[in-house]
Amino acid sequence: MTFLDIIDKKSKGLSLTEKEIDFFVREYLNENIPDYQASSFLMAIKIKGFNDNELISYSKSLINSGEVFDLNEDLVDKHSSGGVGDKTTIVLLPILSSMGLKIFKMSGRGLGFTGGTIDKLESINGFDTKLTLPKVKKMVEEIGVSITSQTPKLVPADGKIYSLRDITATVDSLELIAASIISKKIATGAKNILIDLKVGTGAFVNNIKDAKELARLMKLIANDFNRNLFVLFSNMDQPLGKSVGNKNEVSEAVNFLKGEWSDDLYELIKKISIELYSKSKGTSKSKAEEIFNNVISSGDALKKQKEWFSKQGVKDYEEDTKFNPKFKEEKTSDESGFVKFNIVKNIGNCLIDLNAGRKKINDKLDFNSGINFFVKNGDKIFKGDKLFEVYSSNKISKEIIDKISNEILITNKKRKSKIILGELGW
């Protein structure tokens, strides 16, 4: 059987064997399958799907394509399925570490219209996102936290496929999303894993029905590898927090630990921290909340973030995390009423137009481009109130301003958003 036969088989909706799936993963990684054939295969999966057995086989092949950390009962992990303005990891990791948990995260770059944590961290001068595995382990032991981009040694097949999905319209396959996320979690050894599954117009999953199916698929894989998995459904019908971009999101993450935050981002961070701590330590949620509040109010989480950044190469924390765009344009409201964000992924696409995201794999990002919003869903505003500011290293066109403006509706009805939509418990 040739790979063409395998593509044809899946395109007809037939089930693939473990051997056939492993053939694709192994041979594509070894560059024996060209991108155009791999793209065709991924599209067939997106259209026809994987059954549960195929999904587990595919996940195993991804995991076994590289090194695998031993299961570590003390290690926790968190992953977001991707949303507009999601700087959660940069805030969360030092909080969890300050609370006494150990976390090692392998994060990705921007995917489609959503930003990537690695891109955001690389906007910080000196931040090293390409750590060796021995250095990762040493950091986790010393300070309780470490992060790295996908490496050639950990789930390398997913890293290669991930990049191809980004430019072939195969990002939004539930099976491919589930396998990509959970394979990395398994490979890095964490026992307790929390998935922040975004739902809404600024996420890959825009309805709760699909979100629940994706959660089921991730649970299926995690259980097969003896991992505890908690899935949190969080709202993505408005940008998370205040900023969307790269360096401006870092700035917001720093300010959070200094006591300045948006309510939606704070509620999400708090929920994730409490769930991971109470499960890992076997304590009550009220005890976990007490510890969470203490590490923020005492400044311990801020100190931990400084220590973490320093360990990964940042020399001047205050200076290197500053956001200094060359150009800035603001937009004020033309009318009074209540704010309602329209289609949030279109804002993510505007970031690509600003070079804060990629159209092609090798596109160079403008770290000092982005958008800061001054309104949330349900806010009462008046004509002349500021809606947002746009930043760039280049002159900002009226077309970009208009595109962003089109996604902020002013209505006569107040529609507040809740950040937590539901959960699939441990």
ABEGO torsion letter per residue (X at the ends): XBAAAAAAAAAAGBBBBAAAAAAAAAAAAAGABBAAAAAAAAAAAAAAEBBAAAAAAAAAAAAAABBBBBBBAABBBBBBAEBBGBAAAAAAAAAAAAAGBBBBBBBBBBBEABBBAAAAAAABBGBBABBBAAAAAAAAAAAGBBBBBBBAABGAAAAAAAAAAAAAGAAABAAAAAAAAAAAAAAAGBABBBBBBBBEAABABABAAAAAAAAAAAAAAAAAAGBBBBBBBBBAABBBEABBEBAAAAAAAAAAAAGBBBAAAAAAAAAAAAAAAAAAAGBBAAAAAAAAAAAAAAGAAAAAAAAAAAAAGBABAAAAABBBBABBBBBBBABBEBBBBBBAAAAAAAAAAAGABBABAABBBBAABEBBBABBBGBBBBBGBBABBBBBABBBBAAAAAAAAAABBBBABBBBBBABAEBBBX
